Amino acid sequence: MKFVSYRIKDDVVHYKIFINIENHEELLIEVRYKTLNGIHETLQKTITNLPEFPAKKYFGNTNPAFL
């Protein structure tokens, strides 16, 4: 999984993520923070050395320097 870019629509950030799948398929998906955090929480159940997921920021979260 690799972060590609983001877009802001109606003050909501949508992250574009590139995913390689085992059978050599590739996907480009667009998801919100909550979805990415949910994926991370699921992966933590089976992968023990994952880095911490960035905390949610409520103010200034659409600032390009932050994103």
CHARMM internal coordinates of N, CA and C (Angstrom, degrees):
IC EDIT
DIST 1 N 1 CA 1.4347
DIST 1 CA 1 C 1.5223
ANGL 1 N 1 CA 1 C 107.46
DIST 1 C 2 N 1.3313
ANGL 1 CA 1 C 2 N 116.35
DIHE 1 N 1 CA 1 C 2 N 136.84
DIST 2 N 2 CA 1.4560
ANGL 1 C 2 N 2 CA 120.39
DIHE 1 CA 1 C 2 N 2 CA -177.67
DIST 2 CA 2 C 1.5278
ANGL 2 N 2 CA 2 C 109.75
DIHE 1 C 2 N 2 CA 2 C -143.26
DIST 2 C 3 N 1.3115
ANGL 2 CA 2 C 3 N 115.70
DIHE 2 N 2 CA 2 C 3 N 131.13
DIST 3 N 3 CA 1.4551
ANGL 2 C 3 N 3 CA 121.37
DIHE 2 CA 2 C 3 N 3 CA 175.79
DIST 3 CA 3 C 1.5206
ANGL 3 N 3 CA 3 C 108.27
DIHE 2 C 3 N 3 CA 3 C -69.87
DIST 3 C 4 N 1.3515
ANGL 3 CA 3 C 4 N 117.03
DIHE 3 N 3 CA 3 C 4 N 130.99
DIST 4 N 4 CA 1.4567
ANGL 3 C 4 N 4 CA 121.17
DIHE 3 CA 3 C 4 N 4 CA -178.42
DIST 4 CA 4 C 1.5201
ANGL 4 N 4 CA 4 C 110.70
DIHE 3 C 4 N 4 CA 4 C -107.41
DIST 4 C 5 N 1.3155
ANGL 4 CA 4 C 5 N 116.51
DIHE 4 N 4 CA 4 C 5 N -52.16
DIST 5 N 5 CA 1.4596
ANGL 4 C 5 N 5 CA 120.93
DIHE 4 CA 4 C 5 N 5 CA -178.87
DIST 5 CA 5 C 1.5227
ANGL 5 N 5 CA 5 C 108.57
DIHE 4 C 5 N 5 CA 5 C -167.26
DIST 5 C 6 N 1.2948
ANGL 5 CA 5 C 6 N 116.12
DIHE 5 N 5 CA 5 C 6 N -168.73
DIST 6 N 6 CA 1.4533
ANGL 5 C 6 N 6 CA 120.91
DIHE 5 CA 5 C 6 N 6 CA 177.28
DIST 6 CA 6 C 1.5229
ANGL 6 N 6 CA 6 C 108.80
DIHE 5 C 6 N 6 CA 6 C -149.13
DIST 6 C 7 N 1.3251
ANGL 6 CA 6 C 7 N 115.23
DIHE 6 N 6 CA 6 C 7 N 165.13
DIST 7 N 7 CA 1.4590
ANGL 6 C 7 N 7 CA 120.59
DIHE 6 CA 6 C 7 N 7 CA 171.12
DIST 7 CA 7 C 1.5150
ANGL 7 N 7 CA 7 C 107.14
DIHE 6 C 7 N 7 CA 7 C -143.17
DIST 7 C 8 N 1.3099
ANGL 7 CA 7 C 8 N 114.96
DIHE 7 N 7 CA 7 C 8 N 152.46
DIST 8 N 8 CA 1.4537
ANGL 7 C 8 N 8 CA 120.93
DIHE 7 CA 7 C 8 N 8 CA 179.92
DIST 8 CA 8 C 1.5200
ANGL 8 N 8 CA 8 C 107.86
DIHE 7 C 8 N 8 CA 8 C -113.07
DIST 8 C 9 N 1.3253
ANGL 8 CA 8 C 9 N 115.86
DIHE 8 N 8 CA 8 C 9 N 124.83
DIST 9 N 9 CA 1.4565
ANGL 8 C 9 N 9 CA 121.88
DIHE 8 CA 8 C 9 N 9 CA 179.31
DIST 9 CA 9 C 1.5251
ANGL 9 N 9 CA 9 C 107.55
DIHE 8 C 9 N 9 CA 9 C -131.07
DIST 9 C 10 N 1.3081
ANGL 9 CA 9 C 10 N 116.46
DIHE 9 N 9 CA 9 C 10 N 121.74
DIST 10 N 10 CA 1.4730
ANGL 9 C 10 N 10 CA 121.55
DIHE 9 CA 9 C 10 N 10 CA -179.47
DIST 10 CA 10 C 1.5282
ANGL 10 N 10 CA 10 C 111.32
DIHE 9 C 10 N 10 CA 10 C 53.96
DIST 10 C 11 N 1.3254
ANGL 10 CA 10 C 11 N 116.90
DIHE 10 N 10 CA 10 C 11 N 44.55
DIST 11 N 11 CA 1.4657
ANGL 10 C 11 N 11 CA 123.72
DIHE 10 CA 10 C 11 N 11 CA 179.59
DIST 11 CA 11 C 1.5253
ANGL 11 N 11 CA 11 C 113.82
DIHE 10 C 11 N 11 CA 11 C 62.28
DIST 11 C 12 N 1.3176
ANGL 11 CA 11 C 12 N 117.53
DIHE 11 N 11 CA 11 C 12 N 21.87
DIST 12 N 12 CA 1.4671
ANGL 11 C 12 N 12 CA 122.56
DIHE 11 CA 11 C 12 N 12 CA 176.74
DIST 12 CA 12 C 1.5248
ANGL 12 N 12 CA 12 C 107.86
DIHE 11 C 12 N 12 CA 12 C -119.20
DIST 12 C 13 N 1.3269
ANGL 12 CA 12 C 13 N 116.22
DIHE 12 N 12 CA 12 C 13 N 131.43
DIST 13 N 13 CA 1.4623
ANGL 12 C 13 N 13 CA 121.41
DIHE 12 CA 12 C 13 N 13 CA -179.45
DIST 13 CA 13 C 1.5240
ANGL 13 N 13 CA 13 C 109.56
DIHE 12 C 13 N 13 CA 13 C -86.79
DIST 13 C 14 N 1.3258
ANGL 13 CA 13 C 14 N 115.41
DIHE 13 N 13 CA 13 C 14 N 130.26
DIST 14 N 14 CA 1.4645
ANGL 13 C 14 N 14 CA 122.90
DIHE 13 CA 13 C 14 N 14 CA 175.45
DIST 14 CA 14 C 1.5333
ANGL 14 N 14 CA 14 C 106.60
DIHE 13 C 14 N 14 CA 14 C -117.35
DIST 14 C 15 N 1.3299
ANGL 14 CA 14 C 15 N 116.20
DIHE 14 N 14 CA 14 C 15 N 120.04
DIST 15 N 15 CA 1.4602
ANGL 14 C 15 N 15 CA 121.95
DIHE 14 CA 14 C 15 N 15 CA -178.06
DIST 15 CA 15 C 1.5251
ANGL 15 N 15 CA 15 C 109.71
DIHE 14 C 15 N 15 CA 15 C -92.47
DIST 15 C 16 N 1.3329
ANGL 15 CA 15 C 16 N 115.76
DIHE 15 N 15 CA 15 C 16 N 135.14
DIST 16 N 16 CA 1.4642
ANGL 15 C 16 N 16 CA 120.81
DIHE 15 CA 15 C 16 N 16 CA 176.02
DIST 16 CA 16 C 1.5258
ANGL 16 N 16 CA 16 C 107.47
DIHE 15 C 16 N 16 CA 16 C -97.12
DIST 16 C 17 N 1.3333
ANGL 16 CA 16 C 17 N 114.54
DIHE 16 N 16 CA 16 C 17 N 123.81
DIST 17 N 17 CA 1.4618
ANGL 16 C 17 N 17 CA 122.07
DIHE 16 CA 16 C 17 N 17 CA -174.91
DIST 17 CA 17 C 1.5319
ANGL 17 N 17 CA 17 C 109.33
DIHE 16 C 17 N 17 CA 17 C -123.01
DIST 17 C 18 N 1.3172
ANGL 17 CA 17 C 18 N 115.95
DIHE 17 N 17 CA 17 C 18 N 133.22
DIST 18 N 18 CA 1.4622
ANGL 17 C 18 N 18 CA 122.30
DIHE 17 CA 17 C 18 N 18 CA 177.21
DIST 18 CA 18 C 1.5197
ANGL 18 N 18 CA 18 C 107.99
DIHE 17 C 18 N 18 CA 18 C -99.67
DIST 18 C 19 N 1.3415
ANGL 18 CA 18 C 19 N 116.54
DIHE 18 N 18 CA 18 C 19 N 130.06
DIST 19 N 19 CA 1.4633
ANGL 18 C 19 N 19 CA 121.39
DIHE 18 CA 18 C 19 N 19 CA -177.03
DIST 19 CA 19 C 1.5272
ANGL 19 N 19 CA 19 C 109.62
DIHE 18 C 19 N 19 CA 19 C -125.46
DIST 19 C 20 N 1.3389
ANGL 19 CA 19 C 20 N 116.15
DIHE 19 N 19 CA 19 C 20 N 130.70
DIST 20 N 20 CA 1.4700
ANGL 19 C 20 N 20 CA 122.65
DIHE 19 CA 19 C 20 N 20 CA 170.58
DIST 20 CA 20 C 1.5134
ANGL 20 N 20 CA 20 C 107.74
DIHE 19 C 20 N 20 CA 20 C -98.37
DIST 20 C 21 N 1.3296
ANGL 20 CA 20 C 21 N 117.04
DIHE 20 N 20 CA 20 C 21 N 130.45
DIST 21 N 21 CA 1.4528
ANGL 20 C 21 N 21 CA 121.99
DIHE 20 CA 20 C 21 N 21 CA -179.77
DIST 21 CA 21 C 1.5333
ANGL 21 N 21 CA 21 C 108.22
DIHE 20 C 21 N 21 CA 21 C -106.54
DIST 21 C 22 N 1.3197
ANGL 21 CA 21 C 22 N 116.53
DIHE 21 N 21 CA 21 C 22 N 155.90
DIST 22 N 22 CA 1.4709
ANGL 21 C 22 N 22 CA 122.11
DIHE 21 CA 21 C 22 N 22 CA -175.13
DIST 22 CA 22 C 1.5252
ANGL 22 N 22 CA 22 C 114.55
DIHE 21 C 22 N 22 CA 22 C -48.61
DIST 22 C 23 N 1.3097
ANGL 22 CA 22 C 23 N 118.00
DIHE 22 N 22 CA 22 C 23 N -42.31
DIST 23 N 23 CA 1.4700
ANGL 22 C 23 N 23 CA 120.52
DIHE 22 CA 22 C 23 N 23 CA -175.82
DIST 23 CA 23 C 1.5306
ANGL 23 N 23 CA 23 C 111.57
DIHE 22 C 23 N 23 CA 23 C -85.77
DIST 23 C 24 N 1.3211
ANGL 23 CA 23 C 24 N 116.61
DIHE 23 N 23 CA 23 C 24 N 27.03
DIST 24 N 24 CA 1.4621
ANGL 23 C 24 N 24 CA 124.90
DIHE 23 CA 23 C 24 N 24 CA 175.71
DIST 24 CA 24 C 1.5324
ANGL 24 N 24 CA 24 C 113.73
DIHE 23 C 24 N 24 CA 24 C 69.19
DIST 24 C 25 N 1.3057
ANGL 24 CA 24 C 25 N 116.58
DIHE 24 N 24 CA 24 C 25 N 14.54
DIST 25 N 25 CA 1.4564
ANGL 24 C 25 N 25 CA 118.91
DIHE 24 CA 24 C 25 N 25 CA 172.94
DIST 25 CA 25 C 1.5167
ANGL 25 N 25 CA 25 C 108.35
DIHE 24 C 25 N 25 CA 25 C -78.97
DIST 25 C 26 N 1.3154
ANGL 25 CA 25 C 26 N 115.27
DIHE 25 N 25 CA 25 C 26 N 152.01
DIST 26 N 26 CA 1.4554
ANGL 25 C 26 N 26 CA 120.47
DIHE 25 CA 25 C 26 N 26 CA 178.66
DIST 26 CA 26 C 1.5149
ANGL 26 N 26 CA 26 C 109.00
DIHE 25 C 26 N 26 CA 26 C -127.83
DIST 26 C 27 N 1.3235
ANGL 26 CA 26 C 27 N 115.73
DIHE 26 N 26 CA 26 C 27 N 140.14
DIST 27 N 27 CA 1.4558
ANGL 26 C 27 N 27 CA 121.35
DIHE 26 CA 26 C 27 N 27 CA 179.24
DIST 27 CA 27 C 1.5204
ANGL 27 N 27 CA 27 C 109.56
DIHE 26 C 27 N 27 CA 27 C -127.94
DIST 27 C 28 N 1.3083
ANGL 27 CA 27 C 28 N 115.97
DIHE 27 N 27 CA 27 C 28 N 144.82
DIST 28 N 28 CA 1.4518
ANGL 27 C 28 N 28 CA 121.99
DIHE 27 CA 27 C 28 N 28 CA 169.79
DIST 28 CA 28 C 1.5197
ANGL 28 N 28 CA 28 C 105.48
DIHE 27 C 28 N 28 CA 28 C -119.17
DIST 28 C 29 N 1.3303
ANGL 28 CA 28 C 29 N 115.99
DIHE 28 N 28 CA 28 C 29 N 113.20
DIST 29 N 29 CA 1.4551
ANGL 28 C 29 N 29 CA 119.99
DIHE 28 CA 28 C 29 N 29 CA -177.08
DIST 29 CA 29 C 1.5227
ANGL 29 N 29 CA 29 C 109.84
DIHE 28 C 29 N 29 CA 29 C -116.96
DIST 29 C 30 N 1.3090
ANGL 29 CA 29 C 30 N 115.65
DIHE 29 N 29 CA 29 C 30 N 160.74
DIST 30 N 30 CA 1.4491
ANGL 29 C 30 N 30 CA 121.98
DIHE 29 CA 29 C 30 N 30 CA 177.96
DIST 30 CA 30 C 1.5218
ANGL 30 N 30 CA 30 C 107.41
DIHE 29 C 30 N 30 CA 30 C -124.39
DIST 30 C 31 N 1.3203
ANGL 30 CA 30 C 31 N 116.48
DIHE 30 N 30 CA 30 C 31 N 119.57
DIST 31 N 31 CA 1.4602
ANGL 30 C 31 N 31 CA 121.16
DIHE 30 CA 30 C 31 N 31 CA -175.05
DIST 31 CA 31 C 1.5201
ANGL 31 N 31 CA 31 C 110.96
DIHE 30 C 31 N 31 CA 31 C -136.25
DIST 31 C 32 N 1.3205
ANGL 31 CA 31 C 32 N 114.96
DIHE 31 N 31 CA 31 C 32 N 162.80
DIST 32 N 32 CA 1.4547
ANGL 31 C 32 N 32 CA 121.59
DIHE 31 CA 31 C 32 N 32 CA 176.87
DIST 32 CA 32 C 1.5254
ANGL 32 N 32 CA 32 C 109.83
DIHE 31 C 32 N 32 CA 32 C -95.11
DIST 32 C 33 N 1.3119
ANGL 32 CA 32 C 33 N 116.03
DIHE 32 N 32 CA 32 C 33 N 168.73
DIST 33 N 33 CA 1.4637
ANGL 32 C 33 N 33 CA 122.67
DIHE 32 CA 32 C 33 N 33 CA -178.69
DIST 33 CA 33 C 1.5241
ANGL 33 N 33 CA 33 C 111.36
DIHE 32 C 33 N 33 CA 33 C -53.23
DIST 33 C 34 N 1.3237
ANGL 33 CA 33 C 34 N 116.50
DIHE 33 N 33 CA 33 C 34 N -46.07
DIST 34 N 34 CA 1.4677
ANGL 33 C 34 N 34 CA 120.86
DIHE 33 CA 33 C 34 N 34 CA -176.26
DIST 34 CA 34 C 1.5302
ANGL 34 N 34 CA 34 C 111.28
DIHE 33 C 34 N 34 CA 34 C -57.73
DIST 34 C 35 N 1.3198
ANGL 34 CA 34 C 35 N 117.21
DIHE 34 N 34 CA 34 C 35 N -40.43
DIST 35 N 35 CA 1.4672
ANGL 34 C 35 N 35 CA 121.11
DIHE 34 CA 34 C 35 N 35 CA 179.12
DIST 35 CA 35 C 1.5243
ANGL 35 N 35 CA 35 C 110.75
DIHE 34 C 35 N 35 CA 35 C -66.54
DIST 35 C 36 N 1.3347
ANGL 35 CA 35 C 36 N 117.00
DIHE 35 N 35 CA 35 C 36 N -44.71
DIST 36 N 36 CA 1.4654
ANGL 35 C 36 N 36 CA 120.04
DIHE 35 CA 35 C 36 N 36 CA 178.31
DIST 36 CA 36 C 1.5202
ANGL 36 N 36 CA 36 C 111.55
DIHE 35 C 36 N 36 CA 36 C -61.93
DIST 36 C 37 N 1.3168
ANGL 36 CA 36 C 37 N 116.35
DIHE 36 N 36 CA 36 C 37 N -40.85
DIST 37 N 37 CA 1.4567
ANGL 36 C 37 N 37 CA 120.55
DIHE 36 CA 36 C 37 N 37 CA 178.16
DIST 37 CA 37 C 1.5300
ANGL 37 N 37 CA 37 C 110.52
DIHE 36 C 37 N 37 CA 37 C -63.54
DIST 37 C 38 N 1.3187
ANGL 37 CA 37 C 38 N 117.61
DIHE 37 N 37 CA 37 C 38 N -39.73
DIST 38 N 38 CA 1.4613
ANGL 37 C 38 N 38 CA 121.66
DIHE 37 CA 37 C 38 N 38 CA 177.19
DIST 38 CA 38 C 1.5184
ANGL 38 N 38 CA 38 C 112.16
DIHE 37 C 38 N 38 CA 38 C -63.60
DIST 38 C 39 N 1.3252
ANGL 38 CA 38 C 39 N 116.92
DIHE 38 N 38 CA 38 C 39 N -40.14
DIST 39 N 39 CA 1.4693
ANGL 38 C 39 N 39 CA 120.96
DIHE 38 CA 38 C 39 N 39 CA 176.73
DIST 39 CA 39 C 1.5241
ANGL 39 N 39 CA 39 C 109.50
DIHE 38 C 39 N 39 CA 39 C -62.52
DIST 39 C 40 N 1.3189
ANGL 39 CA 39 C 40 N 115.71
DIHE 39 N 39 CA 39 C 40 N -43.96
DIST 40 N 40 CA 1.4644
ANGL 39 C 40 N 40 CA 120.67
DIHE 39 CA 39 C 40 N 40 CA 179.71
DIST 40 CA 40 C 1.5255
ANGL 40 N 40 CA 40 C 111.06
DIHE 39 C 40 N 40 CA 40 C -60.95
DIST 40 C 41 N 1.3275
ANGL 40 CA 40 C 41 N 117.07
DIHE 40 N 40 CA 40 C 41 N -45.04
DIST 41 N 41 CA 1.4706
ANGL 40 C 41 N 41 CA 120.71
DIHE 40 CA 40 C 41 N 41 CA 179.30
DIST 41 CA 41 C 1.5202
ANGL 41 N 41 CA 41 C 111.59
DIHE 40 C 41 N 41 CA 41 C -61.89
DIST 41 C 42 N 1.3226
ANGL 41 CA 41 C 42 N 117.29
DIHE 41 N 41 CA 41 C 42 N -37.99
DIST 42 N 42 CA 1.4658
ANGL 41 C 42 N 42 CA 121.33
DIHE 41 CA 41 C 42 N 42 CA 177.54
DIST 42 CA 42 C 1.5206
ANGL 42 N 42 CA 42 C 110.90
DIHE 41 C 42 N 42 CA 42 C -66.62
DIST 42 C 43 N 1.3263
ANGL 42 CA 42 C 43 N 116.82
DIHE 42 N 42 CA 42 C 43 N -43.57
DIST 43 N 43 CA 1.4599
ANGL 42 C 43 N 43 CA 120.64
DIHE 42 CA 42 C 43 N 43 CA 179.85
DIST 43 CA 43 C 1.5266
ANGL 43 N 43 CA 43 C 111.98
DIHE 42 C 43 N 43 CA 43 C -64.89
DIST 43 C 44 N 1.3303
ANGL 43 CA 43 C 44 N 117.45
DIHE 43 N 43 CA 43 C 44 N -33.26
DIST 44 N 44 CA 1.4605
ANGL 43 C 44 N 44 CA 120.99
DIHE 43 CA 43 C 44 N 44 CA 179.84
DIST 44 CA 44 C 1.5278
ANGL 44 N 44 CA 44 C 112.58
DIHE 43 C 44 N 44 CA 44 C -61.43
DIST 44 C 45 N 1.3062
ANGL 44 CA 44 C 45 N 116.97
DIHE 44 N 44 CA 44 C 45 N -22.75
DIST 45 N 45 CA 1.4670
ANGL 44 C 45 N 45 CA 120.29
DIHE 44 CA 44 C 45 N 45 CA -179.89
DIST 45 CA 45 C 1.5287
ANGL 45 N 45 CA 45 C 112.05
DIHE 44 C 45 N 45 CA 45 C -69.79
DIST 45 C 46 N 1.3413
ANGL 45 CA 45 C 46 N 116.67
DIHE 45 N 45 CA 45 C 46 N -24.29
DIST 46 N 46 CA 1.4654
ANGL 45 C 46 N 46 CA 119.63
DIHE 45 CA 45 C 46 N 46 CA -178.28
DIST 46 CA 46 C 1.5250
ANGL 46 N 46 CA 46 C 113.44
DIHE 45 C 46 N 46 CA 46 C -119.77
DIST 46 C 47 N 1.3147
ANGL 46 CA 46 C 47 N 117.62
DIHE 46 N 46 CA 46 C 47 N -18.86
DIST 47 N 47 CA 1.4641
ANGL 46 C 47 N 47 CA 121.12
DIHE 46 CA 46 C 47 N 47 CA -179.71
DIST 47 CA 47 C 1.5265
ANGL 47 N 47 CA 47 C 107.49
DIHE 46 C 47 N 47 CA 47 C -115.90
DIST 47 C 48 N 1.3141
ANGL 47 CA 47 C 48 N 116.53
DIHE 47 N 47 CA 47 C 48 N 115.37
DIST 48 N 48 CA 1.4631
ANGL 47 C 48 N 48 CA 119.90
DIHE 47 CA 47 C 48 N 48 CA -170.77
DIST 48 CA 48 C 1.5258
ANGL 48 N 48 CA 48 C 114.64
DIHE 47 C 48 N 48 CA 48 C -85.30
DIST 48 C 49 N 1.3181
ANGL 48 CA 48 C 49 N 119.03
DIHE 48 N 48 CA 48 C 49 N -20.03
DIST 49 N 49 CA 1.4625
ANGL 48 C 49 N 49 CA 120.11
DIHE 48 CA 48 C 49 N 49 CA -174.39
DIST 49 CA 49 C 1.5360
ANGL 49 N 49 CA 49 C 113.25
DIHE 48 C 49 N 49 CA 49 C -106.98
DIST 49 C 50 N 1.3019
ANGL 49 CA 49 C 50 N 117.38
DIHE 49 N 49 CA 49 C 50 N 30.64
DIST 50 N 50 CA 1.4644
ANGL 49 C 50 N 50 CA 120.02
DIHE 49 CA 49 C 50 N 50 CA 176.85
DIST 50 CA 50 C 1.5257
ANGL 50 N 50 CA 50 C 110.02
DIHE 49 C 50 N 50 CA 50 C -70.98
DIST 50 C 51 N 1.3309
ANGL 50 CA 50 C 51 N 117.21
DIHE 50 N 50 CA 50 C 51 N 142.62
DIST 51 N 51 CA 1.4631
ANGL 50 C 51 N 51 CA 118.21
DIHE 50 CA 50 C 51 N 51 CA 174.87
DIST 51 CA 51 C 1.5277
ANGL 51 N 51 CA 51 C 110.37
DIHE 50 C 51 N 51 CA 51 C -69.09
DIST 51 C 52 N 1.3114
ANGL 51 CA 51 C 52 N 116.00
DIHE 51 N 51 CA 51 C 52 N 161.83
DIST 52 N 52 CA 1.4653
ANGL 51 C 52 N 52 CA 120.53
DIHE 51 CA 51 C 52 N 52 CA 177.98
DIST 52 CA 52 C 1.5253
ANGL 52 N 52 CA 52 C 109.99
DIHE 51 C 52 N 52 CA 52 C -63.28
DIST 52 C 53 N 1.3153
ANGL 52 CA 52 C 53 N 115.53
DIHE 52 N 52 CA 52 C 53 N 144.68
DIST 53 N 53 CA 1.4636
ANGL 52 C 53 N 53 CA 120.77
DIHE 52 CA 52 C 53 N 53 CA 176.53
DIST 53 CA 53 C 1.5314
ANGL 53 N 53 CA 53 C 108.00
DIHE 52 C 53 N 53 CA 53 C -82.65
DIST 53 C 54 N 1.3316
ANGL 53 CA 53 C 54 N 118.27
DIHE 53 N 53 CA 53 C 54 N 137.76
DIST 54 N 54 CA 1.4708
ANGL 53 C 54 N 54 CA 120.06
DIHE 53 CA 53 C 54 N 54 CA -179.12
DIST 54 CA 54 C 1.5301
ANGL 54 N 54 CA 54 C 111.58
DIHE 53 C 54 N 54 CA 54 C -58.43
DIST 54 C 55 N 1.3053
ANGL 54 CA 54 C 55 N 115.80
DIHE 54 N 54 CA 54 C 55 N 139.52
DIST 55 N 55 CA 1.4572
ANGL 54 C 55 N 55 CA 121.04
DIHE 54 CA 54 C 55 N 55 CA 179.00
DIST 55 CA 55 C 1.5246
ANGL 55 N 55 CA 55 C 110.83
DIHE 54 C 55 N 55 CA 55 C -67.99
DIST 55 C 56 N 1.3060
ANGL 55 CA 55 C 56 N 115.34
DIHE 55 N 55 CA 55 C 56 N 150.65
DIST 56 N 56 CA 1.4541
ANGL 55 C 56 N 56 CA 120.69
DIHE 55 CA 55 C 56 N 56 CA 178.06
DIST 56 CA 56 C 1.5258
ANGL 56 N 56 CA 56 C 109.14
DIHE 55 C 56 N 56 CA 56 C -71.67
DIST 56 C 57 N 1.3146
ANGL 56 CA 56 C 57 N 115.41
DIHE 56 N 56 CA 56 C 57 N 140.10
DIST 57 N 57 CA 1.4560
ANGL 56 C 57 N 57 CA 121.72
DIHE 56 CA 56 C 57 N 57 CA 178.60
DIST 57 CA 57 C 1.5211
ANGL 57 N 57 CA 57 C 107.60
DIHE 56 C 57 N 57 CA 57 C -114.47
DIST 57 C 58 N 1.3096
ANGL 57 CA 57 C 58 N 117.12
DIHE 57 N 57 CA 57 C 58 N 125.25
DIST 58 N 58 CA 1.4618
ANGL 57 C 58 N 58 CA 121.08
DIHE 57 CA 57 C 58 N 58 CA -175.17
DIST 58 CA 58 C 1.5181
ANGL 58 N 58 CA 58 C 113.21
DIHE 57 C 58 N 58 CA 58 C -89.30
DIST 58 C 59 N 1.3235
ANGL 58 CA 58 C 59 N 118.29
DIHE 58 N 58 CA 58 C 59 N -28.38
DIST 59 N 59 CA 1.4592
ANGL 58 C 59 N 59 CA 121.72
DIHE 58 CA 58 C 59 N 59 CA 179.74
DIST 59 CA 59 C 1.5229
ANGL 59 N 59 CA 59 C 109.02
DIHE 58 C 59 N 59 CA 59 C -120.85
DIST 59 C 60 N 1.3154
ANGL 59 CA 59 C 60 N 116.62
DIHE 59 N 59 CA 59 C 60 N 133.36
DIST 60 N 60 CA 1.4571
ANGL 59 C 60 N 60 CA 120.46
DIHE 59 CA 59 C 60 N 60 CA -179.23
DIST 60 CA 60 C 1.5108
ANGL 60 N 60 CA 60 C 113.79
DIHE 59 C 60 N 60 CA 60 C 79.70
DIST 60 C 61 N 1.3217
ANGL 60 CA 60 C 61 N 117.30
DIHE 60 N 60 CA 60 C 61 N 14.41
DIST 61 N 61 CA 1.4664
ANGL 60 C 61 N 61 CA 120.18
DIHE 60 CA 60 C 61 N 61 CA -175.89
DIST 61 CA 61 C 1.5253
ANGL 61 N 61 CA 61 C 113.77
DIHE 60 C 61 N 61 CA 61 C -75.66
DIST 61 C 62 N 1.3272
ANGL 61 CA 61 C 62 N 118.64
DIHE 61 N 61 CA 61 C 62 N -7.34
DIST 62 N 62 CA 1.4678
ANGL 61 C 62 N 62 CA 120.65
DIHE 61 CA 61 C 62 N 62 CA 175.97
DIST 62 CA 62 C 1.5236
ANGL 62 N 62 CA 62 C 111.27
DIHE 61 C 62 N 62 CA 62 C -104.89
DIST 62 C 63 N 1.3189
ANGL 62 CA 62 C 63 N 117.17
DIHE 62 N 62 CA 62 C 63 N 6.67
DIST 63 N 63 CA 1.4558
ANGL 62 C 63 N 63 CA 122.06
DIHE 62 CA 62 C 63 N 63 CA 177.64
DIST 63 CA 63 C 1.5268
ANGL 63 N 63 CA 63 C 108.36
DIHE 62 C 63 N 63 CA 63 C -69.86
DIST 63 C 64 N 1.3380
ANGL 63 CA 63 C 64 N 118.31
DIHE 63 N 63 CA 63 C 64 N 123.94
DIST 64 N 64 CA 1.4784
ANGL 63 C 64 N 64 CA 120.39
DIHE 63 CA 63 C 64 N 64 CA -178.80
DIST 64 CA 64 C 1.5238
ANGL 64 N 64 CA 64 C 113.60
DIHE 63 C 64 N 64 CA 64 C -55.47
DIST 64 C 65 N 1.3361
ANGL 64 CA 64 C 65 N 118.38
DIHE 64 N 64 CA 64 C 65 N -33.12
DIST 65 N 65 CA 1.4648
ANGL 64 C 65 N 65 CA 120.39
DIHE 64 CA 64 C 65 N 65 CA 178.35
DIST 65 CA 65 C 1.5293
ANGL 65 N 65 CA 65 C 111.05
DIHE 64 C 65 N 65 CA 65 C -64.96
DIST 65 C 66 N 1.3221
ANGL 65 CA 65 C 66 N 116.97
DIHE 65 N 65 CA 65 C 66 N -33.68
DIST 66 N 66 CA 1.4677
ANGL 65 C 66 N 66 CA 120.84
DIHE 65 CA 65 C 66 N 66 CA 177.90
DIST 66 CA 66 C 1.5187
ANGL 66 N 66 CA 66 C 111.11
DIHE 65 C 66 N 66 CA 66 C -75.22
DIST 66 C 67 N 1.3293
ANGL 66 CA 66 C 67 N 116.51
DIHE 66 N 66 CA 66 C 67 N -43.12
DIST 67 N 67 CA 1.4575
ANGL 66 C 67 N 67 CA 120.39
DIHE 66 CA 66 C 67 N 67 CA -176.98
DIST 67 CA 67 C 1.5117
ANGL 67 N 67 CA 67 C 111.02
DIHE 66 C 67 N 67 CA 67 C -68.57
END
COOR INIT
IC SEED 1 N 1 CA 1 C
IC BUILD
